[in-house]
Amino acid sequence: MATFTRRELRSRQINSANFSSAVSWSLVNNLKTQTYFTIEGGVVPEGNGERKNIFNTASITNPVNCSFISESMHSAFIINPSSTATFVFTPSSTINKEDVEFIATNVLFYDMSNPSVSGSATGSAVGVTLDTNA
């Protein structure tokens, strides 16, 4: 499986492998406030932007340090402040990696007067990292 940085999760990402068995996911939130993370079905070809119903064949269990709501095409998570959230993603049959996308509400932090605080003039991402095989 894969790991994703805070900067990478600012845009839609896909896993490095298909989902064929239960995997534990881990999201580390470095903010002192809650942040948000979403798992969505990939776009259906010729579907006018419609997304695949991945949660008809997958479930999420054992959430720790997060809450979520799920329906057929996506699950939205609230990650607790300054915590590591975990949950188990379990497909009932193989789901192609391209059929699952994820994104977080991570932001870039800038401090032009002190670039060492923000990491660089391009900013440092804050929010969550993701490990899809924690």
C-alpha positions as CSV (number, residue, x, y, z in Angstrom):
1,M,0.0,0.0,0.0
2,A,1.1,3.6,0.1
3,T,1.8,6.7,2.2
4,F,0.9,10.3,1.2
5,T,2.3,13.6,2.5
6,R,0.2,16.5,3.6
7,R,1.1,18.4,0.4
8,E,0.1,15.4,-1.8
9,L,-3.3,15.1,-0.1
10,R,-4.1,18.7,-1.1
11,S,-5.1,17.1,-4.5
12,R,-6.9,13.8,-5.3
13,Q,-4.7,10.7,-4.9
14,I,-5.1,7.0,-5.7
15,N,-3.5,4.1,-3.9
16,S,-0.5,2.2,-5.3
17,A,-2.3,-1.2,-5.3
18,N,-5.8,-2.6,-5.7
19,F,-7.9,-3.2,-2.6
20,S,-8.5,-6.9,-2.1
21,S,-8.5,-7.4,1.6
22,A,-9.0,-5.5,4.9
23,V,-6.4,-2.7,5.4
24,S,-5.8,-0.4,8.3
25,W,-5.5,3.3,7.4
26,S,-3.8,5.9,9.5
27,L,-4.1,9.7,9.3
28,V,-1.8,11.9,11.4
29,N,-3.2,15.3,12.1
30,N,-0.6,17.9,13.1
31,L,-3.1,20.7,13.6
32,K,-4.5,21.8,17.0
33,T,-7.9,21.9,15.3
34,Q,-9.9,19.2,13.5
35,T,-9.4,18.6,9.8
36,Y,-11.3,16.7,7.1
37,F,-10.5,13.8,4.8
38,T,-12.7,12.2,2.1
39,I,-12.6,8.8,0.3
40,E,-14.6,8.9,-3.0
41,G,-15.4,6.5,-5.8
42,G,-13.5,7.2,-9.0
43,V,-15.3,8.9,-11.9
44,V,-17.4,6.6,-14.0
45,P,-16.3,6.6,-17.7
46,E,-19.0,8.3,-19.8
47,G,-20.8,9.0,-16.6
48,N,-20.9,12.9,-16.9
49,G,-18.9,13.2,-13.7
50,E,-20.8,10.5,-11.8
51,R,-18.7,8.6,-9.2
52,K,-18.5,4.8,-8.7
53,N,-20.4,3.3,-5.8
54,I,-17.4,1.9,-3.9
55,F,-19.2,1.6,-0.6
56,N,-21.7,-0.9,-2.0
57,T,-18.7,-3.3,-1.9
58,A,-16.6,-1.9,1.0
59,S,-17.0,-0.9,4.6
60,I,-15.3,1.1,7.2
61,T,-14.9,-0.1,10.8
62,N,-13.1,0.5,14.0
63,P,-12.7,4.3,13.8
64,V,-10.3,5.8,16.4
65,N,-9.8,9.6,16.9
66,C,-12.2,10.4,14.0
67,S,-15.9,10.3,13.1
68,F,-17.3,9.7,9.6
69,I,-20.4,9.5,7.6
70,S,-20.6,7.2,4.6
71,E,-22.9,6.6,1.6
72,S,-22.5,4.6,-1.6
73,M,-20.0,7.0,-3.4
74,H,-18.0,8.5,-0.6
75,S,-17.1,8.7,3.1
76,A,-16.3,12.0,4.8
77,F,-14.1,12.0,8.0
78,I,-13.5,14.5,10.7
79,I,-10.1,13.9,12.2
80,N,-9.6,14.9,15.8
81,P,-7.1,17.7,16.6
82,S,-3.4,16.7,17.2
83,S,-4.1,13.0,16.9
84,T,-3.6,9.9,14.8
85,A,-6.9,8.6,13.4
86,T,-7.2,5.0,12.3
87,F,-9.9,2.9,10.7
88,V,-10.2,-0.4,8.8
89,F,-11.2,-0.3,5.1
90,T,-12.6,-3.7,4.0
91,P,-13.7,-4.5,0.5
92,S,-16.0,-7.4,0.0
93,S,-14.4,-8.0,-3.5
94,T,-11.4,-6.5,-5.2
95,I,-11.7,-2.8,-5.9
96,N,-9.3,-1.4,-8.6
97,K,-7.0,1.3,-7.2
98,E,-8.3,3.8,-9.8
99,D,-11.8,3.4,-8.4
100,V,-10.9,4.9,-5.0
101,E,-9.7,8.5,-4.7
102,F,-8.9,10.4,-1.5
103,I,-8.2,14.0,-0.6
104,A,-7.8,16.1,2.6
105,T,-8.5,19.8,3.4
106,N,-4.8,20.3,4.1
107,V,-3.6,23.9,3.8
108,L,-0.3,25.6,3.0
109,F,1.2,27.7,5.8
110,Y,3.4,30.7,4.7
111,D,5.6,33.0,6.8
112,M,7.6,35.0,4.3
113,S,9.3,37.0,7.1
114,N,10.7,33.7,8.5
115,P,10.9,31.0,5.9
116,S,12.4,28.5,8.4
117,V,9.0,28.4,10.1
118,S,7.1,27.5,7.0
119,G,9.8,25.3,5.5
120,S,10.3,27.4,2.4
121,A,8.9,30.3,0.4
122,T,6.4,27.8,-1.2
123,G,4.9,27.1,2.2
124,S,4.5,24.0,4.4
125,A,1.4,21.8,4.2
126,V,-0.4,21.2,7.5
127,G,-3.3,18.8,8.1
128,V,-3.1,15.0,7.7
129,T,-0.7,12.5,6.3
130,L,-2.1,9.1,5.1
131,D,-0.8,5.6,5.4
132,T,-3.1,3.0,3.6
133,N,-1.4,0.1,5.3
134,A,-0.8,1.3,8.9
